């Protein structure tokens, strides 16, 4: 399912390997860290910064929902920034 997702605000899945009881996924490298950590470090977000993060997040969420894909664990620690 994730392989078919093509949106700049959703991490890209390149490959999946299964073996030894594990599933290994090769994902796009995102260097921005978790939103949770960014909020904790900054302690304050400007309105413009918050607007940009939320715009990207809501774009991704709408894109996924249009394709009947539900995340089920949305929280700042699970939002990775580019």
N, C-alpha and C positions, 0 to 999 in steps of 0.2 A: 504494500500500500504506500509506504513512504517513498519508494522508488519512483512512483508516478507523480509525486508532488513536485511542482516546479514553481517556486515562489521565492523571491529574494529574501523574504523574511522568515523562511523555514529552512532549517539545516538540511543540506543535501546528503542523501545516502548513496554511497558509491558501490559498496559491496557487502555481502553477508556471507560468512563462513560458519558452518556448523561442524562440531566435532568434540569428542571427549565430554559430552554432556553440556557443552557451552555453545552459546551463539555469539559470534564476534561480528560487530558491525563497523565498517569503515565509513566515517562521517566526515563532512567538510570541517576543516579546522577553523574554529572561532576563537579569537584571542581576547575578546572583550570581557570575559568572566561572567559570573552570575549577576543578575540584576539585584539580588538580595545583598551581595557583597558590595556592589557599587553604592546602593542606598546607605548601607551601614558606614562605609568609608566617607562618603560625602556629607552625611547627616542632613544635608539640605539639597533639594533639587530646584533649579530655577523653573519657572513655568514653561519656558521654551524647551529645556532639556526633558522635562516630564512629558510635554506634549509630543516631542519627537519619539520617545520610547513608546508611549501609548499608541501613537499612530502606527508604528511598525507592528506592535503587538496585535492591535485590533485588525490590521490588514491581514496578518497571518491567520488569526482566529477566524475571520470571515471567510477567507480562502478555504480553510480546512472544513468549516461547517457547510459551505456550499457543496463540498464533495462528501458530505456525511461522515466526516472524520472527527472524532471527539478525543481530546487529550486526556481528560479525567483526572489530572493532577496539576492543575495550573496554580502556580505560586511563584513568587520572585526567585526562589532558589532554582526553579526549573526553566527560567527564561535566561538563555545564554546570549550575550551581546557580541556583535561583530567588532 
